[in-house]
């Protein structure tokens, strides 16, 4: 395995799925054609998932991590759960 450059190694960047219901992380195995469920901005076609690529799947929906991040399915915000709790409280009717 090759060594990861220092700036990447020193960062603690992870991905989180705030609404986990039904989503599974998968690794594309093989070269049969599978497409991301979403199109990239400015493109009018669905892009291929590549062999070895990590993607999310819910039913027939297969989403590459970049599209999942762009669509808000995943986040890099480690404290997403605190913000979600606050949003629920703010939306609740006041007594």
N, C-alpha and C positions, 0 to 999 in steps of 0.2 A: 504494500500500500504506500502511496506517495505521501509525503508530509504536507500538511495543510499550512499555507502561508500564515505568518504571525497575526496580521490584523483580523483574519477570520477566526483563528483559534482563540483570540482574546475576547471576542464578542459572545454574548449569551443570547443568541437569537433562536427562538423556538416558535413553532406554529401551534395555535390552539383552535379548537372547533367549539365555539360558544353554544351552538344548537346541535348537539351530538346525535339527536334522534335519527336513527336509520343510516348514518354515514359510517362507512368502513374505509380504512386506509388500505390501499392495494399497491402492488408493484407489478407493472406490465412485464409479462414474461413471454418472450417470443416476438415474432415480426408480423403476425397477422394484423391487418388494419383495424385499429380502434381509434375513434375520434373523440376529442373533448366535446362535451355537451354545448359549450359556448364558443362563440367566435371572438377573436381578439378585436379590440377597437380598430376601426378602419379597414377591416378585412371582411370579405363577403363569403368566406368559406370556413368550414370547421377544420381545425388543425389536428394532426395525428398525435397520438400518444406514442412515445418511443419505447423500445425495449429497455427495461431497467428503470423507467420513470415511475416515480411515486405519484399516485393520483387518489382521489376520493371517489367512492361509489355509493350511490343510494338507489337501489333498484336498477333501472336501466341507465340512470344518469351517471356518467363518468366525467369527472372534472379534473383537469390538470391543476397543480398547486398554484400556478400564477393566476389562472382564471378564478380559482377559489378565493384567493387573496383579494383580487380586484372586485369580486362580487360580494365580499363580506362573509363568505362561508367559513373562512379561516381568518385569524388575526395574529399579529405578533404582540398584541397587548396582553401581557402576563396578568394584568389586573382586570381583565374583561368582566369577570364575575362580580366585582364590586360595582362597576359601572352599570351592569345589567340590573342588579338589585336596586340601585338608586333610581333607575328609570322606571321600574315597576312601582316603587313607592310614589314617585312623582305623578304617575298616571292614575293611581288609585283615588277614588272619590274621597273627599275630606268629610269627616264626621262633624 
